[in-house]
């Protein structure tokens, strides 16, 4: 990956983290270069790159301004899927398949390319997930879970994949939250223990620079989630059949 591509990725992350809106100005070039730890030459190349994509706009004597949200191009492709996920929960299996396609590769790349900062970020997300799980805070645990996977994608340093994952964030968050609720419907502590161990194994594989192990673990993790969801769906269908049967048993004969 070229340095300018990496800096462009950092700029996109900065725009999103600070929730800068179209028309807002980025920090001055000198300050921004210091924040990102890069030269002003590399920064200018990255700004030019993002300007050519329509994300930023440089104005002579005024600075650099946000022209469009960093993930706008991919949001347009993703937004039509939102009603499908809302109206038909079965589409979460398609999300899982998409995650399998993307995340197996990003985990493999992250194990090879992660910087010290990336590894620290992945650890922080994992620790946050554990914290919220211990407090039985399902919503924040799901958000930390999603942030953990996003941090791994960011550690791949593939700007296209990172943008796709960021645009998928809300969709993945919604499905992760729903998946967690349904997998834990019977309050089986072994399910949560297994998921936590899988996340920890994935983190360790990336931190220790083991790409093949990272690819194996993320594949097993997503397959496990798929299997548990299928079990939950089958149990729900069985309960519905029992409910219908019970109601017919109490109907008067005619």
C-alpha positions as CSV (number, residue, x, y, z in Angstrom):
1,X,0.0,0.0,0.0
2,X,1.3,3.4,-0.9
3,X,1.9,5.9,1.9
4,X,-0.6,8.3,0.3
5,X,-3.3,5.6,0.3
6,X,-2.7,4.9,4.0
7,X,-2.9,8.6,4.8
8,X,-6.1,8.9,2.8
9,X,-7.5,6.1,4.9
10,X,-6.5,7.9,8.0
11,X,-8.2,11.1,6.8
12,X,-11.4,9.2,6.1
13,X,-11.3,7.8,9.6
14,X,-10.8,11.3,11.0
15,X,-13.7,12.7,9.2
16,X,-16.0,10.0,10.5
17,X,-14.6,9.9,14.1
18,X,-15.2,13.7,14.4
19,X,-18.5,13.5,12.5
20,X,-17.4,16.3,10.2
21,X,-20.3,17.4,7.9
22,X,-20.1,18.7,4.3
23,X,-18.9,22.3,4.4
24,X,-16.8,21.9,7.6
25,X,-13.1,22.6,7.5
26,X,-10.4,20.1,8.4
27,X,-7.6,21.2,10.8
28,X,-4.8,23.3,9.3
29,X,-2.3,21.3,7.2
30,X,0.5,21.6,9.8
31,X,-1.7,20.5,12.6
32,X,-3.2,17.6,10.6
33,X,0.2,16.3,9.5
34,X,1.4,16.3,13.2
35,X,-1.8,14.5,14.3
36,X,-1.4,11.8,11.7
37,X,2.3,11.6,12.1
38,X,3.0,12.0,8.4
39,X,4.9,14.5,6.3
40,X,3.0,17.4,4.7
41,X,3.9,16.1,1.3
42,X,2.2,12.8,2.0
43,X,-0.8,14.6,3.5
44,X,-1.2,16.8,0.4
45,X,-1.1,13.7,-1.9
46,X,-3.8,12.1,0.3
47,X,-6.0,15.2,0.2
48,X,-5.6,15.4,-3.6
49,X,-6.6,11.7,-3.8
50,X,-9.7,12.3,-1.7
51,X,-10.5,15.5,-3.6
52,X,-10.5,13.5,-6.9
53,X,-13.1,11.2,-5.3
54,X,-15.3,14.1,-4.4
55,X,-14.9,13.6,-0.6
56,X,-12.8,16.7,0.1
57,X,-12.3,20.1,-1.4
58,X,-9.2,22.3,-1.2
59,X,-9.9,26.1,-1.4
60,X,-6.9,28.3,-2.1
61,X,-6.1,30.4,1.0
62,X,-9.0,28.9,3.0
63,X,-8.0,25.3,3.7
64,X,-9.5,21.8,3.1
65,X,-13.2,21.2,3.5
66,X,-15.4,18.1,3.7
67,X,-17.4,17.9,0.5
68,X,-19.2,14.6,1.1
69,X,-19.3,12.0,3.9
70,X,-16.4,9.5,3.5
71,X,-18.6,6.5,2.9
72,X,-21.2,8.2,0.7
73,X,-20.4,6.2,-2.4
74,X,-20.9,2.9,-0.7
75,X,-23.9,4.1,1.3
76,X,-25.8,4.5,-1.9
77,X,-25.2,0.8,-2.7
78,X,-26.0,-0.4,0.8
79,X,-29.1,1.8,1.7
80,X,-31.6,-0.3,-0.5
81,X,-30.8,-3.3,1.7
82,X,-32.0,-1.7,4.9
83,X,-35.8,-2.3,4.3
84,X,-35.0,-5.9,3.4
85,X,-33.3,-6.5,6.8
86,X,-36.0,-4.6,8.7
87,X,-38.9,-6.5,7.1
88,X,-37.4,-10.0,6.8
89,X,-35.0,-11.2,9.5
90,X,-33.8,-14.0,7.3
91,X,-31.7,-11.6,5.4
92,X,-29.3,-11.6,8.3
93,X,-28.0,-14.9,6.8
94,X,-27.0,-12.9,3.7
95,X,-25.2,-10.4,5.9
96,X,-23.3,-13.3,7.5
97,X,-22.4,-14.7,4.1
98,X,-21.2,-11.2,3.0
99,X,-19.2,-10.9,6.3
100,X,-17.6,-14.3,5.6
101,X,-16.5,-13.2,2.1
102,X,-15.0,-9.9,3.4
103,X,-13.8,-10.7,6.9
104,X,-11.9,-13.9,6.1
105,X,-9.7,-11.8,3.8
106,X,-9.4,-8.8,6.1
107,X,-8.4,-10.9,9.1
108,X,-5.7,-12.5,6.9
109,X,-4.4,-9.1,5.8
110,X,-4.7,-7.6,9.3
111,X,-2.4,-10.3,10.7
112,X,0.2,-9.3,8.1
113,X,-0.2,-5.5,8.1
114,X,-1.4,-4.4,11.5
115,X,0.6,-1.6,13.1
116,X,1.2,-1.2,16.9
117,X,-1.7,1.3,16.9
118,X,-4.0,-1.1,15.1
119,X,-3.2,-3.9,17.6
120,X,-3.9,-1.5,20.5
121,X,-7.2,-0.5,18.9
122,X,-8.2,-4.2,18.5
123,X,-7.3,-4.9,22.1
124,X,-9.4,-1.9,23.3
125,X,-12.4,-3.0,21.4
126,X,-12.1,-6.5,22.8
127,X,-11.7,-5.2,26.3
128,X,-14.8,-3.0,25.8
129,X,-16.8,-6.0,24.6
130,X,-15.8,-8.0,27.7
131,X,-16.7,-5.0,30.0
132,X,-20.2,-4.7,28.6
133,X,-20.8,-8.4,28.6
134,X,-19.9,-8.6,32.3
135,X,-22.4,-5.8,33.0
136,X,-25.0,-7.7,30.8
137,X,-25.3,-4.6,28.7
138,X,-26.4,-6.3,25.4
139,X,-26.7,-3.2,23.2
140,X,-23.2,-1.8,24.1
141,X,-21.7,-5.3,23.9
142,X,-23.1,-5.6,20.3
143,X,-21.6,-2.2,19.4
144,X,-18.2,-3.2,20.8
145,X,-18.4,-6.5,19.0
146,X,-19.1,-4.7,15.7
147,X,-16.3,-2.1,16.5
148,X,-13.9,-5.1,17.1
149,X,-14.6,-6.5,13.6
150,X,-14.3,-3.0,12.1
151,X,-11.0,-2.4,13.8
152,X,-9.7,-5.6,12.2
153,X,-10.9,-4.4,8.8
154,X,-9.0,-1.1,9.4
155,X,-5.9,-3.1,10.3
156,X,-6.0,-4.6,6.8
157,X,-5.0,-1.2,5.4
158,X,-7.1,-1.8,2.2
159,X,-8.9,1.5,1.7
160,X,-11.7,0.0,-0.4
161,X,-12.4,-2.8,2.1
162,X,-12.3,-0.4,5.0
163,X,-14.8,1.9,3.3
164,X,-17.2,-1.0,2.5
165,X,-17.0,-2.2,6.1
166,X,-17.6,1.3,7.5
167,X,-20.7,1.7,5.3
168,X,-21.9,-1.7,6.4
169,X,-21.4,-0.7,10.1
170,X,-25.1,0.1,11.0
171,X,-26.3,-3.0,9.1
172,X,-23.8,-5.3,10.8
173,X,-24.5,-3.6,14.2
174,X,-28.2,-4.3,13.8
175,X,-27.7,-7.9,12.8
176,X,-25.0,-8.5,15.5
177,X,-27.4,-7.2,18.2
178,X,-30.3,-9.4,16.8
179,X,-28.0,-12.4,16.5
180,X,-26.8,-12.0,20.1
181,X,-30.4,-11.7,21.4
182,X,-31.5,-14.9,19.6
183,X,-28.4,-16.9,20.4
184,X,-28.8,-16.1,24.1
185,X,-32.5,-16.8,24.2
186,X,-32.0,-19.8,26.4
187,X,-29.3,-18.0,28.5
188,X,-26.7,-20.7,27.8
189,X,-23.5,-19.4,29.3
190,X,-21.5,-21.8,27.1
191,X,-22.5,-19.8,23.9
192,X,-21.2,-16.6,25.2
193,X,-18.0,-18.3,26.5
194,X,-17.4,-19.8,23.1
195,X,-18.0,-16.5,21.3
196,X,-15.7,-14.7,23.7
197,X,-13.0,-17.3,23.2
198,X,-13.3,-17.1,19.4
199,X,-12.9,-13.3,19.6
200,X,-9.9,-13.7,21.8
201,X,-8.3,-16.3,19.5
202,X,-8.8,-14.0,16.5
203,X,-7.3,-11.0,18.4
204,X,-4.2,-13.1,19.4
205,X,-3.7,-14.4,15.8
206,X,-3.7,-10.9,14.4
207,X,-1.5,-9.4,17.2
208,X,1.0,-12.3,16.9
209,X,1.1,-12.0,13.1
210,X,-0.4,-15.4,12.2
211,X,-2.5,-14.8,9.0
212,X,-3.5,-18.4,8.4
213,X,-4.7,-18.8,12.0
214,X,-6.6,-15.5,11.8
215,X,-8.3,-16.7,8.6
216,X,-9.2,-20.1,10.2
217,X,-10.6,-18.5,13.4
218,X,-12.8,-15.9,11.8
219,X,-14.2,-18.6,9.5
220,X,-15.0,-20.9,12.4
221,X,-16.5,-17.9,14.3
222,X,-18.9,-16.9,11.6
223,X,-19.9,-20.6,10.9
224,X,-20.6,-21.0,14.7
225,X,-22.8,-17.9,14.7
226,X,-24.7,-19.2,11.6
227,X,-25.2,-22.6,13.2
228,X,-26.5,-21.1,16.5
229,X,-28.9,-18.8,14.6
230,X,-30.2,-21.8,12.6
231,X,-30.8,-23.6,15.9
232,X,-32.7,-20.6,17.3
233,X,-34.8,-20.3,14.2
234,X,-35.7,-24.0,14.3
235,X,-36.6,-23.8,18.0
236,X,-38.8,-20.8,17.4
237,X,-40.6,-22.6,14.5
238,X,-41.1,-25.6,16.8
239,X,-42.7,-23.4,19.5
240,X,-45.0,-21.8,17.0
241,X,-46.1,-25.2,15.8
242,X,-46.8,-26.3,19.3
243,X,-48.8,-23.1,20.0
244,X,-50.9,-23.6,16.9
245,X,-51.5,-27.3,17.9
246,X,-52.4,-26.3,21.4
247,X,-55.0,-23.7,20.2
248,X,-56.7,-26.2,18.0
249,X,-57.0,-28.7,20.9
250,X,-59.1,-26.1,22.8
251,X,-61.5,-25.3,19.9
252,X,-65.1,-26.6,20.4
253,X,-66.3,-29.4,18.2
254,X,-68.9,-28.5,15.6
